[in-house]
Amino acid sequence: MTDVVLPDRQDVQAAASRIGVGVRRTPVLEIDGDEIGVAGRVFLKLELTQHAGSFKARGALNNVLSLARGSVGITAASGGNHGAASAWAAQRAGLQADVFVPGTSTPAKLERIEEYGARLHRVDGDVGTALDVCREFGATHGLPVLHPYDTFETVAGAGTLGLELETQLPDLDLIVIACGGGGLYAGVANALAGRVPVQPVEPELCPHLHDAVAAGSPVNRPSSGVAADALGPPRIGSFAFATATALDAAPLLVPEDAIVAARRFLWGRVRILAEPAACVPLAAVMAGLVPVPAGTVAALVVSGGNNSTIPLATPV
């Protein structure tokens, strides 16, 4: 068990008050359970309609609005979505942003970062390497580093999605969230602890929380697969690991073919163009890993939509 101080519901409520209407109240959409082989009710939380194209806007804005007075800029490292969100939040606050990205970042995500006026720095290596270079840059230039998933402000900001879902779906029984570094999982799970269970799911080729739970502590491991650009940190975040430990959560691993099938379903049947990482919760349900029995109301977070390609559609 790590010694991080986890945000509680009051901390997430404070973050929600801080960011206010700065982030969008993203919609929920019910899909027919028969189409995906479940008897319960399934809702998609369409966070891909958020500013900068992903849930990351919540944590980024909470970070920026928590900075000391007189701050002139920020720096961030990301596979793409957090970088775009940090650039957006900085621009909104009148700050300069320097964003470091690894070679695995997709062109669509790099375009989003530059659209918001950030200086883009490409780094050879993975997200962990980009974060190391970002930290050095921040120390040299006296700039705060906006971590993509493993600081109190990021986690509390991400948790505002849970409070929002709670008001949109009062009868909610379950939330399914894809876990990369785990900031969204940690934020929502702690905001709704004792109220609504949150199930973390991961791609089989990015099993960071799964491996950490098995080992008893976060461990470094490589990432690969269709969702690695968003769900492939060097290791699970300390906040996510502490949350899973405190709540005795068992992360589930989702096969690659199930993720691809879920993405095709979302585009072919619902015309939602989600990035692969955002399809992992639906994939877990469609593959039968997360049951949604009759009488259950489940929310699946479609976390982002910064895409470079349109998937081959399934028949409508």
N, C-alpha and C positions, 0 to 999 in steps of 0.2 A: 504494500500500500504506500503510495506517495504521500508527501506531506503538504500538498497544495491545498489552499483554502478554496473550496468550491462555492460558486455563487448559489444563493438560495432564491426562493421565489421573490422575496423582497428586493434582492439585488437585480433580478431580471425586470421587475416592475419599475425600478429606478431607471434602468436602461431604456425601457419603453417610454418613460416620461421624458428622458433626455433626448431621444431621437425623434419622438413625437411623429408628426406627419412627414418627417424627412424621408421616411421609407414608405413604400406603397403597402396598402392592405391588399395582399394578393388573393385572388379568388380560389374557391374550391369548386370542383366539378365532380359530380357523381357519375360513375361508369356502371354499366350493367354487369352485375356479378356473374350472370350466365355466360357472358363473353369470355370471362377469364377463369371460369370453373369454380366459383365460390358461391356459397348460399347467403353470406352476409352482405352488408352494404359497404361499398368501397368508394372513397372520395380521394381525388387527387388534389393536393395542395400545390397550386401552380406558382411556385416561387421562381420559375424561369421568367415570369413577367415582372420581376423585381427590377429596380434600377441596376444597371450594369449587367443584367441578365442572370443574376443568381442571388441566393440567400446571403452571400458574403457582404452585401451592402449593409446589412444590419450590424454586424460586428465592426466593419470598417468605420461606419459613421459614429458608432458609440466610442470607438477609439479616438477618432479625431475630435469629437466634442468633449472628450475627457483630457485633452492635452493642456499643458500649462499655458497661461497667457503669454503672448509674445512669440509663440511658435511660428516659424516661417515655412516649414516644410516637413515632409515625412518621407520615409523610405519603407519599402515592402518587398518581400520575395514571394513568389507564387508560381504555380503551374499555369495560372491564367486568370481564374475567376476572382481570387482575392486581389490580384494585381489590378484588375479592372475596377473592382469595388473600391480599392484604396485610392486609385486615381480619381474616381468619381467623387468620393467623399472629400478628398483634398481640394479638388476644384470647387466643390460646393462651399468649402470654408475659406477659399482664397489662398490656399497653400500650394507650394510646388511639391510634386511627387516624383521620386526616383524609384522605379520598379525593376527588380531583377527577376529574370525568368530563365528556366533551364531550356535546353535544346528540345525537350519533348513537348513544349507548349504548342498548341495548335494555332494556325494563322488567324483564325477568327478571334481567338482570345487576345492575341497580340494587337490586332486591329482595335479591339475595344479599349485596351490600355492607352493606346496613342490617341484615340478619339477624345479622351478626357484630358488631354494635354500633358500627360506624364512623360518623363524622359525614360526610355526603355533601354535596359541593359541586358544583353543576352550573355548567358554564362554557360560554358561547356560543363556538362554534368547533369545531375538530377536536382530536385527541389532542395534537398539538403545542402548541396554545394551552393546553389543560388542564395540560400538563407545565410550561409557562412559569409559569402561575399557581401551580402546586404548588411550584415551586422558590422563588418569591417568599415564599410562605407559610412554607415550611420555614426560609428565611433569617431571616424576621421573628421566628419563634417558636422558633428554635434546635432544629428537628426534623430528623432525617435523612430524606432522600428515598429511597424504594425505587423505583429505576428499573425499568420493566416488562421491559426487554430488553437494556440496554446498560451493565451494570456487571459486574465480575468475579464478584461474589457471585451475581448473578442467573444468569449464564451457567453457572457451575460447578454451581449447584443444579439447573438444568434438565438438565444433562448426566447427572445420576444416573439419568434415565430410560434412557439408553443402557446403563449398567452393568447395570441391571435386566433389560433386554431380552436382553442377552448371556447371562445365566444362564437365562432362560426359554427361549431358542431358541439352543442351542449351535451349530447348523448354519446360522445366519443368514448370508445372502449380501448383503442389501440392506435399508436402511431408507429410507422415503420420509416426508419431513416438510414440512408447510406452513410457509412462511416469511413472517412479517409484519415485525416488527422484527428477527427472526432470533435471538433468545436461545436458543430450543430447538435450532434447527439448529446454532448455534455450539457449544453445550454438548455435544450428542450427537456431532457430527462430531469434535470434539477429544478427547473421551473415548475414541472408538473409532478414531482415526486409525491407519491401517496395519493395521487389523483387519477392520472392516466399513465399506464405503462408505455414505455418506449422501447421498441425492438431495434437494436443496431444490426445492420446487414452489411456484408463486404463482398467484393469479388473474390473468387477463389485465388486469383493471382495477386491480390493485395490484402492478405489476411493479417493486417497489423494488430488490430484489437484482439482477434482470435489467438494469435501467437503470444501476445502479451499476457492474456488471461491464462493460457496454458503454461507459460514460463513463470508466472508470478510477478512479472515486471516488464516494462516496455523493452523491446529488443529491436535492433536494426535488422532489416531484411530488404532485399530488392523488390521492386514492384514491376509488373508488366500487365499486358492485356488491354482490352478496349477502353477501360475506364481509368487507366493509370495516370493520365495527365491531370485528373482531378482527385483521384482517390489513392495516389501513390506517394505518400510522404516517406521519408527514410524510416520512421517509426511512429507508433501511435503517440498522440499527445498525452501529457501527464494528467490533464484535466479529464480526458475521456477515460483513461485507464482508472483513475481514482473513482470516477462516476460508476463505471461498470463494476468495480470492486464493491463499492458501497451499496449498490443496488442489486448485486448478485446477478448481473446480466450475462447472458450467454449469446455472444455474437454468432450469426449464421453466415455461412459461406455460399455464395451464389455462382453457379457455373457461367462460363463465358457465353455459351450458346443461349442460355436463358436471358442474359442481358441483351444480346442482339435481338432475340425474339420479342422482348418487351419493348425495345426501341421501335422495331418495325410495327408492332401493334399500336403504339401511341401515335405514330405518324399515319399508318394506314387506316386505322379505325376512328381515331379521335382528332387527327390533324394537329397534334402537338409535337413540335419538333424539339425534343429534349436531347441533351448530350448524353452519351452512354452512362456516365456516372449517375445521372439523375434518374435512370431507368432501373437501377438496382433494386429499390423497394418493390416496384411492380413485378420485376422478375422473380423476386423471392416469393411473392404471392402466387404468381402464375405457375411457378415450378412446384407449388405445394409445400414449400419450406416454412411459410408463415400461414397457418390456417385462419380463415375468416368464416367461422360457422354461422348458421342462421341466428339472427338476433344480435350479431356483432356489428358495430360501426367502426370501420378502420379508416385512417387517413394515411396516405402514402405521399411522402414529400418528393415532388419533382423539383429537384434543387437548383437546376440550371439549364440554360439553353444556348450556350455559346458554341455553336456548331460550325464546322467547315463543310459538312456533307449532309445530304438528305438520304435516309436509309431506304432501301428497297421496300416498297409498300406491300403489305399483305392485302388480299382481296377484301373489299368493304362489304 
